[in-house]
Amino acid sequence: MIIEIPHSLYEAWQFEVNFDEGETGIDIVDCGVAWIANHSPDVLNTPEPVYLQVAQTDILIPVKE
């Protein structure tokens, strides 16, 4: 399953990861999992892989493989 996210959301996650500077070890996948858990938690319980695709790019974030 591929869920499209806006580029602005991806940029906000990149900012969070860069701002963290490795202090907590947060990465883009953590951001994606948290976003899915807040918006569509049932998606995480499906047997199929789940990816977030950044709109109008080839960027795929593997949330659940």
C-alpha positions in Angstrom: 0.0 0.0 0.0 1.3 3.4 -0.9 0.0 6.5 0.8 0.9 9.9 -0.7 2.0 12.7 1.6 2.6 16.4 0.7 6.1 17.5 0.1 5.7 20.1 2.9 5.1 17.3 5.4 8.2 15.5 4.3 10.2 18.8 4.6 8.9 19.3 8.2 10.1 15.8 9.1 13.5 16.5 7.5 13.7 19.6 9.7 12.8 17.6 12.8 15.4 15.0 12.0 18.1 17.6 11.3 17.2 19.6 14.4 17.5 16.5 16.5 21.1 16.1 15.4 21.1 12.4 16.4 20.2 13.2 20.1 17.2 10.9 20.2 18.0 8.9 17.0 14.7 9.9 15.3 14.6 9.4 11.6 12.2 9.9 8.7 10.8 6.4 9.2 9.9 7.2 12.8 8.1 10.3 11.6 6.2 8.3 9.1 5.2 5.6 11.5 4.0 8.3 14.1 2.0 10.1 11.4 0.3 6.9 10.3 -0.4 5.9 13.9 -2.1 9.3 14.4 -4.1 9.4 11.2 -4.8 5.8 10.2 -3.6 3.4 12.9 -5.5 0.4 11.2 -3.1 0.7 8.3 -0.2 -0.5 10.5 -2.2 -3.8 11.2 -2.6 -4.7 7.5 -0.5 -7.7 6.3 0.8 -5.8 3.3 3.8 -3.5 3.2 3.0 0.2 3.7 5.0 3.0 2.1 4.6 6.8 2.2 5.3 8.5 -1.1 6.3 12.1 -1.2 4.0 13.8 -3.7 5.5 14.4 -7.2 8.8 12.6 -6.3 10.2 9.1 -6.3 10.8 9.2 -2.6 9.3 6.2 -0.8 9.4 5.9 3.0 9.1 2.3 4.1 6.7 2.5 7.1 6.0 -1.2 7.3 7.6 -3.9 5.2 
